[in-house]
Amino acid sequence: MKRAEAIKYHTEEAVSAERVLAESTPGTPGYRNQADFAQEHRVLAEAARLHDYPDAELED
């Protein structure tokens, strides 16, 4: 996978999860899952930017 593709994918997934999170009610079962999902994708996008992507070599 190319680095730019990984960054784009994880950023889009985080934005999508944050959109769902904004429409969710705190304390509901899916709320925490969406928050975790968004955070995980933000971390992975940043890891790809910093050349520290887990378990994979990304092409530049």
N, CA, C and O atoms as a Tripos MOL2 file, in Angstrom:
@<TRIPOS>MOLECULE
protein
  240   239    60     0     0
PROTEIN
NO_CHARGES

@<TRIPOS>ATOM
      1 N           0.8560   -1.1690    0.0000 N.3       1 MET1
      2 CA          0.0000    0.0000    0.0000 C.3       1 MET1
      3 C           0.9030    1.2330    0.0000 C.2       1 MET1
      4 O           1.9600    1.2480    0.6310 O.2       1 MET1
      5 N           0.4810    2.2240   -0.6910 N.am      2 LYS2
      6 CA          1.2270    3.4820   -0.7140 C.3       2 LYS2
      7 C           0.9170    4.2800    0.5490 C.2       2 LYS2
      8 O          -0.1850    4.2080    1.0920 O.2       2 LYS2
      9 N           1.8950    5.0300    0.9970 N.am      3 ARG3
     10 CA          1.7520    5.8290    2.2170 C.3       3 ARG3
     11 C           0.5760    6.8000    2.1020 C.2       3 ARG3
     12 O          -0.2310    6.9190    3.0240 O.2       3 ARG3
     13 N           0.4870    7.4830    0.9810 N.am      4 ALA4
     14 CA         -0.5970    8.4550    0.7920 C.3       4 ALA4
     15 C          -1.9680    7.7880    0.8430 C.2       4 ALA4
     16 O          -2.9220    8.3580    1.3720 O.2       4 ALA4
     17 N          -2.0650    6.5720    0.2880 N.am      5 GLU5
     18 CA         -3.3340    5.8410    0.3270 C.3       5 GLU5
     19 C          -3.7070    5.4610    1.7550 C.2       5 GLU5
     20 O          -4.8710    5.5520    2.1430 O.2       5 GLU5
     21 N          -2.7220    5.0390    2.5310 N.am      6 ALA6
     22 CA         -2.9780    4.6690    3.9290 C.3       6 ALA6
     23 C          -3.4290    5.8810    4.7320 C.2       6 ALA6
     24 O          -4.3670    5.7940    5.5240 O.2       6 ALA6
     25 N          -2.7660    6.9970    4.5270 N.am      7 ILE7
     26 CA         -3.1410    8.2240    5.2410 C.3       7 ILE7
     27 C          -4.5640    8.6310    4.8650 C.2       7 ILE7
     28 O          -5.3760    8.9550    5.7320 O.2       7 ILE7
     29 N          -4.8560    8.6110    3.5700 N.am      8 LYS8
     30 CA         -6.1930    9.0010    3.1040 C.3       8 LYS8
     31 C          -7.2620    8.0660    3.6700 C.2       8 LYS8
     32 O          -8.2910    8.5220    4.1690 O.2       8 LYS8
     33 N          -7.0150    6.7600    3.5910 N.am      9 TYR9
     34 CA         -7.9830    5.7780    4.0810 C.3       9 TYR9
     35 C          -8.2750    5.9830    5.5690 C.2       9 TYR9
     36 O          -9.4350    6.0670    5.9720 O.2       9 TYR9
     37 N          -7.2300    6.0620    6.3730 N.am     10 HIS10
     38 CA         -7.4400    6.1760    7.8140 C.3      10 HIS10
     39 C          -8.0590    7.5200    8.1950 C.2      10 HIS10
     40 O          -8.8440    7.5900    9.1410 O.2      10 HIS10
     41 N          -7.7220    8.5710    7.4810 N.am     11 THR11
     42 CA         -8.3290    9.8750    7.7430 C.3      11 THR11
     43 C          -9.8150    9.8500    7.4050 C.2      11 THR11
     44 O         -10.6350   10.3650    8.1640 O.2      11 THR11
     45 N         -10.1620    9.2500    6.2640 N.am     12 GLU12
     46 CA        -11.5760    9.1550    5.8760 C.3      12 GLU12
     47 C         -12.3760    8.3070    6.8670 C.2      12 GLU12
     48 O         -13.5080    8.6500    7.2070 O.2      12 GLU12
     49 N         -11.7960    7.2150    7.3250 N.am     13 GLU13
     50 CA        -12.4800    6.3630    8.2940 C.3      13 GLU13
     51 C         -12.6860    7.0960    9.6200 C.2      13 GLU13
     52 O         -13.7350    6.9600   10.2500 O.2      13 GLU13
     53 N         -11.6950    7.8660   10.0390 N.am     14 ALA14
     54 CA        -11.8150    8.6320   11.2820 C.3      14 ALA14
     55 C         -12.9030    9.6910   11.1580 C.2      14 ALA14
     56 O         -13.7070    9.8680   12.0730 O.2      14 ALA14
     57 N         -12.9310   10.3900   10.0390 N.am     15 VAL15
     58 CA        -13.9470   11.4230    9.8190 C.3      15 VAL15
     59 C         -15.3400   10.8050    9.8110 C.2      15 VAL15
     60 O         -16.2730   11.3620   10.3890 O.2      15 VAL15
     61 N         -15.4810    9.6630    9.1630 N.am     16 SER16
     62 CA        -16.7690    8.9790    9.1270 C.3      16 SER16
     63 C         -17.2140    8.5760   10.5310 C.2      16 SER16
     64 O         -18.3670    8.7890   10.9060 O.2      16 SER16
     65 N         -16.3100    8.0010   11.2930 N.am     17 ALA17
     66 CA        -16.6500    7.5960   12.6610 C.3      17 ALA17
     67 C         -16.9880    8.8020   13.5250 C.2      17 ALA17
     68 O         -17.8870    8.7330   14.3630 O.2      17 ALA17
     69 N         -16.2770    9.9020   13.3270 N.am     18 GLU18
     70 CA        -16.5650   11.1170   14.1040 C.3      18 GLU18
     71 C         -17.9180   11.6960   13.7390 C.2      18 GLU18
     72 O         -18.6020   12.2640   14.5910 O.2      18 GLU18
     73 N         -18.3130   11.5590   12.4780 N.am     19 ARG19
     74 CA        -19.6330   12.0290   12.0440 C.3      19 ARG19
     75 C         -20.7330   11.2150   12.7300 C.2      19 ARG19
     76 O         -21.7140   11.7710   13.2230 O.2      19 ARG19
     77 N         -20.5590    9.9010   12.7540 N.am     20 VAL20
     78 CA        -21.5310    9.0320   13.4350 C.3      20 VAL20
     79 C         -21.5310    9.3360   14.9360 C.2      20 VAL20
     80 O         -22.5880    9.3830   15.5650 O.2      20 VAL20
     81 N         -20.3610    9.5390   15.4930 N.am     21 LEU21
     82 CA        -20.2250    9.8430   16.9170 C.3      21 LEU21
     83 C         -20.9710   11.1330   17.2730 C.2      21 LEU21
     84 O         -21.6090   11.2150   18.3220 O.2      21 LEU21
     85 N         -20.8910   12.1250   16.4070 N.am     22 ALA22
     86 CA        -21.5580   13.4020   16.6650 C.3      22 ALA22
     87 C         -23.0770   13.2460   16.7070 C.2      22 ALA22
     88 O         -23.7670   14.0210   17.3680 O.2      22 ALA22
     89 N         -23.5880   12.2500   16.0060 N.am     23 GLU23
     90 CA        -25.0260   12.0190   15.9690 C.3      23 GLU23
     91 C         -25.4840   11.0200   17.0280 C.2      23 GLU23
     92 O         -26.6820   10.7900   17.1930 O.2      23 GLU23
     93 N         -24.5350   10.4290   17.7410 N.am     24 SER24
     94 CA        -24.8600    9.4150   18.7470 C.3      24 SER24
     95 C         -25.0800   10.0520   20.1090 C.2      24 SER24
     96 O         -24.6330   11.1670   20.3780 O.2      24 SER24
     97 N         -25.7630    9.3320   20.9390 N.am     25 THR25
     98 CA        -26.0240    9.7860   22.3020 C.3      25 THR25
     99 C         -24.9720    9.1910   23.2340 C.2      25 THR25
    100 O         -24.7920    7.9740   23.2810 O.2      25 THR25
    101 N         -24.2770   10.0580   23.9780 N.am     26 PRO26
    102 CA        -23.2970    9.5220   24.9340 C.3      26 PRO26
    103 C         -23.9550    8.5230   25.8760 C.2      26 PRO26
    104 O         -25.0840    8.7140   26.3290 O.2      26 PRO26
    105 N         -23.2210    7.4600   26.1540 N.am     27 GLY27
    106 CA        -23.7300    6.4380   27.0530 C.3      27 GLY27
    107 C         -24.4140    5.2800   26.3490 C.2      27 GLY27
    108 O         -24.6950    4.2570   26.9740 O.2      27 GLY27
    109 N         -24.6870    5.4270   25.0500 N.am     28 THR28
    110 CA        -25.2870    4.3210   24.3110 C.3      28 THR28
    111 C         -24.1980    3.3230   23.9280 C.2      28 THR28
    112 O         -23.0200    3.6750   23.8770 O.2      28 THR28
    113 N         -24.5930    2.0780   23.6570 N.am     29 PRO29
    114 CA        -23.5970    1.0440   23.3720 C.3      29 PRO29
    115 C         -22.6520    1.3700   22.2080 C.2      29 PRO29
    116 O         -21.4610    1.0660   22.2820 O.2      29 PRO29
    117 N         -23.1550    1.9700   21.1580 N.am     30 GLY30
    118 CA        -22.3070    2.2560   20.0040 C.3      30 GLY30
    119 C         -21.4390    3.4800   20.1440 C.2      30 GLY30
    120 O         -20.4870    3.6560   19.3840 O.2      30 GLY30
    121 N         -21.7490    4.3320   21.1040 N.am     31 TYR31
    122 CA        -21.0180    5.5910   21.2440 C.3      31 TYR31
    123 C         -19.5320    5.3610   21.5110 C.2      31 TYR31
    124 O         -18.6740    5.9250   20.8320 O.2      31 TYR31
    125 N         -19.2450    4.5360   22.4960 N.am     32 ARG32
    126 CA        -17.8450    4.2760   22.8570 C.3      32 ARG32
    127 C         -17.1020    3.5640   21.7270 C.2      32 ARG32
    128 O         -15.9280    3.8370   21.4760 O.2      32 ARG32
    129 N         -17.7980    2.6460   21.0460 N.am     33 ASN33
    130 CA        -17.1720    1.9470   19.9240 C.3      33 ASN33
    131 C         -16.7810    2.9200   18.8170 C.2      33 ASN33
    132 O         -15.6920    2.8110   18.2530 O.2      33 ASN33
    133 N         -17.6470    3.8570   18.5050 N.am     34 GLN34
    134 CA        -17.3340    4.8400   17.4650 C.3      34 GLN34
    135 C         -16.1780    5.7430   17.8950 C.2      34 GLN34
    136 O         -15.3250    6.0900   17.0790 O.2      34 GLN34
    137 N         -16.1480    6.1170   19.1550 N.am     35 ALA35
    138 CA        -15.0540    6.9450   19.6660 C.3      35 ALA35
    139 C         -13.7290    6.1980   19.5510 C.2      35 ALA35
    140 O         -12.7220    6.7710   19.1350 O.2      35 ALA35
    141 N         -13.7310    4.9280   19.9160 N.am     36 ASP36
    142 CA        -12.5170    4.1040   19.8090 C.3      36 ASP36
    143 C         -12.0920    3.9350   18.3520 C.2      36 ASP36
    144 O         -10.9080    4.0230   18.0270 O.2      36 ASP36
    145 N         -13.0630    3.6940   17.4850 N.am     37 PHE37
    146 CA        -12.7880    3.5070   16.0610 C.3      37 PHE37
    147 C         -12.1640    4.7700   15.4670 C.2      37 PHE37
    148 O         -11.1830    4.6910   14.7280 O.2      37 PHE37
    149 N         -12.7270    5.9190   15.7870 N.am     38 ALA38
    150 CA        -12.1910    7.1880   15.2830 C.3      38 ALA38
    151 C         -10.7690    7.4130   15.7850 C.2      38 ALA38
    152 O          -9.8910    7.8030   15.0140 O.2      38 ALA38
    153 N         -10.5420    7.1730   17.0540 N.am     39 GLN39
    154 CA         -9.2130    7.3760   17.6180 C.3      39 GLN39
    155 C          -8.2010    6.4230   16.9850 C.2      39 GLN39
    156 O          -7.0820    6.8250   16.6670 O.2      39 GLN39
    157 N          -8.5870    5.1800   16.8060 N.am     40 GLU40
    158 CA         -7.6820    4.1960   16.2070 C.3      40 GLU40
    159 C          -7.2540    4.6250   14.8020 C.2      40 GLU40
    160 O          -6.0790    4.5190   14.4510 O.2      40 GLU40
    161 N          -8.1910    5.1020   14.0120 N.am     41 HIS41
    162 CA         -7.8600    5.5180   12.6510 C.3      41 HIS41
    163 C          -7.0400    6.8030   12.6360 C.2      41 HIS41
    164 O          -6.1860    6.9680   11.7650 O.2      41 HIS41
    165 N          -7.2710    7.7020   13.5600 N.am     42 ARG42
    166 CA         -6.4280    8.8990   13.6550 C.3      42 ARG42
    167 C          -4.9830    8.5110   13.9870 C.2      42 ARG42
    168 O          -4.0390    9.0540   13.4120 O.2      42 ARG42
    169 N          -4.8260    7.5810   14.9050 N.am     43 VAL43
    170 CA         -3.4840    7.1140   15.2920 C.3      43 VAL43
    171 C          -2.7960    6.4400   14.1070 C.2      43 VAL43
    172 O          -1.6140    6.6840   13.8630 O.2      43 VAL43
    173 N          -3.5160    5.5990   13.3700 N.am     44 LEU44
    174 CA         -2.9130    4.9150   12.2270 C.3      44 LEU44
    175 C          -2.5500    5.8870   11.1030 C.2      44 LEU44
    176 O          -1.5300    5.7060   10.4390 O.2      44 LEU44
    177 N          -3.3680    6.9080   10.8850 N.am     45 ALA45
    178 CA         -3.0310    7.9250    9.8790 C.3      45 ALA45
    179 C          -1.7610    8.6640   10.2800 C.2      45 ALA45
    180 O          -0.8940    8.9170    9.4430 O.2      45 ALA45
    181 N          -1.6530    9.0060   11.5440 N.am     46 GLU46
    182 CA         -0.4540    9.6980   12.0230 C.3      46 GLU46
    183 C           0.7710    8.7820   11.9480 C.2      46 GLU46
    184 O           1.8610    9.2390   11.6070 O.2      46 GLU46
    185 N           0.6030    7.5130   12.2580 N.am     47 ALA47
    186 CA          1.7160    6.5560   12.1580 C.3      47 ALA47
    187 C           2.2060    6.4510   10.7170 C.2      47 ALA47
    188 O           3.4100    6.3740   10.4690 O.2      47 ALA47
    189 N           1.2850    6.4470    9.7830 N.am     48 ALA48
    190 CA          1.6800    6.4010    8.3720 C.3      48 ALA48
    191 C           2.4490    7.6580    7.9850 C.2      48 ALA48
    192 O           3.4340    7.5850    7.2510 O.2      48 ALA48
    193 N           2.0010    8.8040    8.4760 N.am     49 ARG49
    194 CA          2.7090   10.0630    8.1890 C.3      49 ARG49
    195 C           4.1270   10.0480    8.7570 C.2      49 ARG49
    196 O           5.0550   10.5700    8.1390 O.2      49 ARG49
    197 N           4.2850    9.4530    9.9250 N.am     50 LEU50
    198 CA          5.5760    9.4680   10.6230 C.3      50 LEU50
    199 C           6.4540    8.2600   10.3030 C.2      50 LEU50
    200 O           7.4670    8.0290   10.9620 O.2      50 LEU50
    201 N           6.0600    7.4940    9.2910 N.am     51 HIS51
    202 CA          6.8230    6.2990    8.8920 C.3      51 HIS51
    203 C           6.9190    5.2840   10.0190 C.2      51 HIS51
    204 O           7.9530    4.6340   10.1730 O.2      51 HIS51
    205 N           5.8710    5.1370   10.8020 N.am     52 ASP52
    206 CA          5.8420    4.1990   11.9160 C.3      52 ASP52
    207 C           4.5760    3.3500   11.8450 C.2      52 ASP52
    208 O           3.9610    3.0490   12.8680 O.2      52 ASP52
    209 N           4.2000    2.9720   10.6420 N.am     53 TYR53
    210 CA          2.9730    2.1990   10.4150 C.3      53 TYR53
    211 C           3.1730    0.7770   10.9090 C.2      53 TYR53
    212 O           4.1740    0.1490   10.5630 O.2      53 TYR53
    213 N           2.2550    0.2500   11.7040 N.am     54 PRO54
    214 CA          2.4530   -1.0910   12.2900 C.3      54 PRO54
    215 C           2.3340   -2.2260   11.2710 C.2      54 PRO54
    216 O           1.4770   -2.2120   10.3870 O.2      54 PRO54
    217 N           3.2120   -3.1920   11.4250 N.am     55 ASP55
    218 CA          3.1340   -4.4640   10.6810 C.3      55 ASP55
    219 C           3.1110   -4.3380    9.1580 C.2      55 ASP55
    220 O           2.6130   -5.2390    8.4830 O.2      55 ASP55
    221 N           3.6260   -3.2680    8.6100 N.am     56 ALA56
    222 CA          3.6320   -3.1610    7.1570 C.3      56 ALA56
    223 C           4.6620   -2.1350    6.7020 C.2      56 ALA56
    224 O           4.9610   -1.1630    7.3950 O.2      56 ALA56
    225 N           5.1720   -2.3840    5.5530 N.am     57 GLU57
    226 CA          6.0440   -1.4090    4.9150 C.3      57 GLU57
    227 C           5.1950   -0.6630    3.8870 C.2      57 GLU57
    228 O           4.6210   -1.2760    2.9860 O.2      57 GLU57
    229 N           5.1210    0.6150    4.0200 N.am     58 LEU58
    230 CA          4.3550    1.4180    3.0800 C.3      58 LEU58
    231 C           5.2960    1.9910    2.0150 C.2      58 LEU58
    232 O           6.4080    2.4250    2.3180 O.2      58 LEU58
    233 N           4.8410    1.9830    0.7990 N.am     59 GLU59
    234 CA          5.6260    2.5840   -0.2720 C.3      59 GLU59
    235 C           5.4100    4.0870   -0.2540 C.2      59 GLU59
    236 O           4.3160    4.5660    0.0440 O.2      59 GLU59
    237 N           6.4520    4.8140   -0.5720 N.am     60 ASP60
    238 CA          6.3150    6.2820   -0.6400 C.3      60 ASP60
    239 C           5.7290    6.7150   -1.9510 C.2      60 ASP60
    240 O           5.5450    7.9110   -2.1800 O.2      60 ASP60
@<TRIPOS>BOND
     1     1     2 1
     2     2     3 1
     3     3     4 2
     4     3     5 am
     5     5     6 1
     6     6     7 1
     7     7     8 2
     8     7     9 am
     9     9    10 1
    10    10    11 1
    11    11    12 2
    12    11    13 am
    13    13    14 1
    14    14    15 1
    15    15    16 2
    16    15    17 am
    17    17    18 1
    18    18    19 1
    19    19    20 2
    20    19    21 am
    21    21    22 1
    22    22    23 1
    23    23    24 2
    24    23    25 am
    25    25    26 1
    26    26    27 1
    27    27    28 2
    28    27    29 am
    29    29    30 1
    30    30    31 1
    31    31    32 2
    32    31    33 am
    33    33    34 1
    34    34    35 1
    35    35    36 2
    36    35    37 am
    37    37    38 1
    38    38    39 1
    39    39    40 2
    40    39    41 am
    41    41    42 1
    42    42    43 1
    43    43    44 2
    44    43    45 am
    45    45    46 1
    46    46    47 1
    47    47    48 2
    48    47    49 am
    49    49    50 1
    50    50    51 1
    51    51    52 2
    52    51    53 am
    53    53    54 1
    54    54    55 1
    55    55    56 2
    56    55    57 am
    57    57    58 1
    58    58    59 1
    59    59    60 2
    60    59    61 am
    61    61    62 1
    62    62    63 1
    63    63    64 2
    64    63    65 am
    65    65    66 1
    66    66    67 1
    67    67    68 2
    68    67    69 am
    69    69    70 1
    70    70    71 1
    71    71    72 2
    72    71    73 am
    73    73    74 1
    74    74    75 1
    75    75    76 2
    76    75    77 am
    77    77    78 1
    78    78    79 1
    79    79    80 2
    80    79    81 am
    81    81    82 1
    82    82    83 1
    83    83    84 2
    84    83    85 am
    85    85    86 1
    86    86    87 1
    87    87    88 2
    88    87    89 am
    89    89    90 1
    90    90    91 1
    91    91    92 2
    92    91    93 am
    93    93    94 1
    94    94    95 1
    95    95    96 2
    96    95    97 am
    97    97    98 1
    98    98    99 1
    99    99   100 2
   100    99   101 am
   101   101   102 1
   102   102   103 1
   103   103   104 2
   104   103   105 am
   105   105   106 1
   106   106   107 1
   107   107   108 2
   108   107   109 am
   109   109   110 1
   110   110   111 1
   111   111   112 2
   112   111   113 am
   113   113   114 1
   114   114   115 1
   115   115   116 2
   116   115   117 am
   117   117   118 1
   118   118   119 1
   119   119   120 2
   120   119   121 am
   121   121   122 1
   122   122   123 1
   123   123   124 2
   124   123   125 am
   125   125   126 1
   126   126   127 1
   127   127   128 2
   128   127   129 am
   129   129   130 1
   130   130   131 1
   131   131   132 2
   132   131   133 am
   133   133   134 1
   134   134   135 1
   135   135   136 2
   136   135   137 am
   137   137   138 1
   138   138   139 1
   139   139   140 2
   140   139   141 am
   141   141   142 1
   142   142   143 1
   143   143   144 2
   144   143   145 am
   145   145   146 1
   146   146   147 1
   147   147   148 2
   148   147   149 am
   149   149   150 1
   150   150   151 1
   151   151   152 2
   152   151   153 am
   153   153   154 1
   154   154   155 1
   155   155   156 2
   156   155   157 am
   157   157   158 1
   158   158   159 1
   159   159   160 2
   160   159   161 am
   161   161   162 1
   162   162   163 1
   163   163   164 2
   164   163   165 am
   165   165   166 1
   166   166   167 1
   167   167   168 2
   168   167   169 am
   169   169   170 1
   170   170   171 1
   171   171   172 2
   172   171   173 am
   173   173   174 1
   174   174   175 1
   175   175   176 2
   176   175   177 am
   177   177   178 1
   178   178   179 1
   179   179   180 2
   180   179   181 am
   181   181   182 1
   182   182   183 1
   183   183   184 2
   184   183   185 am
   185   185   186 1
   186   186   187 1
   187   187   188 2
   188   187   189 am
   189   189   190 1
   190   190   191 1
   191   191   192 2
   192   191   193 am
   193   193   194 1
   194   194   195 1
   195   195   196 2
   196   195   197 am
   197   197   198 1
   198   198   199 1
   199   199   200 2
   200   199   201 am
   201   201   202 1
   202   202   203 1
   203   203   204 2
   204   203   205 am
   205   205   206 1
   206   206   207 1
   207   207   208 2
   208   207   209 am
   209   209   210 1
   210   210   211 1
   211   211   212 2
   212   211   213 am
   213   213   214 1
   214   214   215 1
   215   215   216 2
   216   215   217 am
   217   217   218 1
   218   218   219 1
   219   219   220 2
   220   219   221 am
   221   221   222 1
   222   222   223 1
   223   223   224 2
   224   223   225 am
   225   225   226 1
   226   226   227 1
   227   227   228 2
   228   227   229 am
   229   229   230 1
   230   230   231 1
   231   231   232 2
   232   231   233 am
   233   233   234 1
   234   234   235 1
   235   235   236 2
   236   235   237 am
   237   237   238 1
   238   238   239 1
   239   239   240 2
@<TRIPOS>SUBSTRUCTURE
     1 MET1         2 RESIDUE 1 A MET
     2 LYS2         6 RESIDUE 1 A LYS
     3 ARG3        10 RESIDUE 1 A ARG
     4 ALA4        14 RESIDUE 1 A ALA
     5 GLU5        18 RESIDUE 1 A GLU
     6 ALA6        22 RESIDUE 1 A ALA
     7 ILE7        26 RESIDUE 1 A ILE
     8 LYS8        30 RESIDUE 1 A LYS
     9 TYR9        34 RESIDUE 1 A TYR
    10 HIS10       38 RESIDUE 1 A HIS
    11 THR11       42 RESIDUE 1 A THR
    12 GLU12       46 RESIDUE 1 A GLU
    13 GLU13       50 RESIDUE 1 A GLU
    14 ALA14       54 RESIDUE 1 A ALA
    15 VAL15       58 RESIDUE 1 A VAL
    16 SER16       62 RESIDUE 1 A SER
    17 ALA17       66 RESIDUE 1 A ALA
    18 GLU18       70 RESIDUE 1 A GLU
    19 ARG19       74 RESIDUE 1 A ARG
    20 VAL20       78 RESIDUE 1 A VAL
    21 LEU21       82 RESIDUE 1 A LEU
    22 ALA22       86 RESIDUE 1 A ALA
    23 GLU23       90 RESIDUE 1 A GLU
    24 SER24       94 RESIDUE 1 A SER
    25 THR25       98 RESIDUE 1 A THR
    26 PRO26      102 RESIDUE 1 A PRO
    27 GLY27      106 RESIDUE 1 A GLY
    28 THR28      110 RESIDUE 1 A THR
    29 PRO29      114 RESIDUE 1 A PRO
    30 GLY30      118 RESIDUE 1 A GLY
    31 TYR31      122 RESIDUE 1 A TYR
    32 ARG32      126 RESIDUE 1 A ARG
    33 ASN33      130 RESIDUE 1 A ASN
    34 GLN34      134 RESIDUE 1 A GLN
    35 ALA35      138 RESIDUE 1 A ALA
    36 ASP36      142 RESIDUE 1 A ASP
    37 PHE37      146 RESIDUE 1 A PHE
    38 ALA38      150 RESIDUE 1 A ALA
    39 GLN39      154 RESIDUE 1 A GLN
    40 GLU40      158 RESIDUE 1 A GLU
    41 HIS41      162 RESIDUE 1 A HIS
    42 ARG42      166 RESIDUE 1 A ARG
    43 VAL43      170 RESIDUE 1 A VAL
    44 LEU44      174 RESIDUE 1 A LEU
    45 ALA45      178 RESIDUE 1 A ALA
    46 GLU46      182 RESIDUE 1 A GLU
    47 ALA47      186 RESIDUE 1 A ALA
    48 ALA48      190 RESIDUE 1 A ALA
    49 ARG49      194 RESIDUE 1 A ARG
    50 LEU50      198 RESIDUE 1 A LEU
    51 HIS51      202 RESIDUE 1 A HIS
    52 ASP52      206 RESIDUE 1 A ASP
    53 TYR53      210 RESIDUE 1 A TYR
    54 PRO54      214 RESIDUE 1 A PRO
    55 ASP55      218 RESIDUE 1 A ASP
    56 ALA56      222 RESIDUE 1 A ALA
    57 GLU57      226 RESIDUE 1 A GLU
    58 LEU58      230 RESIDUE 1 A LEU
    59 GLU59      234 RESIDUE 1 A GLU
    60 ASP60      238 RESIDUE 1 A ASP
